[in-house]
Amino acid sequence: MQEKKKFDLVLFDSPHHAFAFDQKAKEASLGGRLIPVPRALSASCGMCYRSQVASRDLLKSFMENDEIKFNKIVYDFEL
């Protein structure tokens, strides 16, 4: 069995917000990617941004400095 790893997940209210965030994150070289929302979490969109826990400070800074529309952030989620 594969060992689970922890990630930070950013959930969105719409696919438009998820794709807009992903584009801005790529431009800023955050290193994460869009994935389907895990079944254990609920969100209306169905897409979330997965980021490495080690990049948490960079992610927080990025989200504070840009007008990012998101539903919530889930820290240390095991995938």
N, C-alpha and C positions, 0 to 999 in steps of 0.2 A: 504494500500500500504506500501511496505517496504521502509524504509528510505535508501537513497543511502549513501555509505561510500566512502571515498577517499583512493586511493591506488597509489603506485608508480609502474609503469610497465616497464620492460626491454624487448625490442623487438629485435628479432634476424633475420638474413638473411637466416638461414637454420634450419631445425629441429635438425640436428646434434649439432649445437651450442647451441640450447635451452636445449637439453637433457644433454649435457656436463656441461652447467652452472648449471642446476638443481642438478646434482650429486655433484658438488663442493659446492653448496650452502647448501645442506643437510649435507655434511661433516663439514661445518663451522657453522651449526645450525642457519642459517639465519631466518628460520621460514616462508618463503614464499612458493609458489608453482606454477607450470605451469598451465596456463589456455589458452583457445583459445583467439586469439587477438580479442578485441571488434570490431564490424563493423565500429564504428566511426573512428577507426585508420586504417592505411594501413601498411602492412608489407608483404613481400613475403613468410615468413615462415608459419604464421598461429598460432604460439605458442608464448606466452610471459610469463614472470615470474612476478607474482603479489607479492608485498611486502607491509607490513604495513608502513604507512607514519612515524610512530614512530621509525621505524628501518632504516630510510633514511641514517643516518650517518654511521651505520654499513654496509649498502649496498654499499655506496660510497667507504668506506675504503676497503671493500672486492674486489670491482672491480678495485681499484687502485693497490692493492697488488698482483693481479693475472692476468695472460694473458687471459682476457675474450674477446671473439669476440661477439660484439653485434651491432645492428643497431642504436638504440637510447633509451633514457630513457624518459618516460613521467611521470612527477610529478603531484600529486594531481588529478588523473583521477577518476571520479565518477563511481562506479559500483553499 
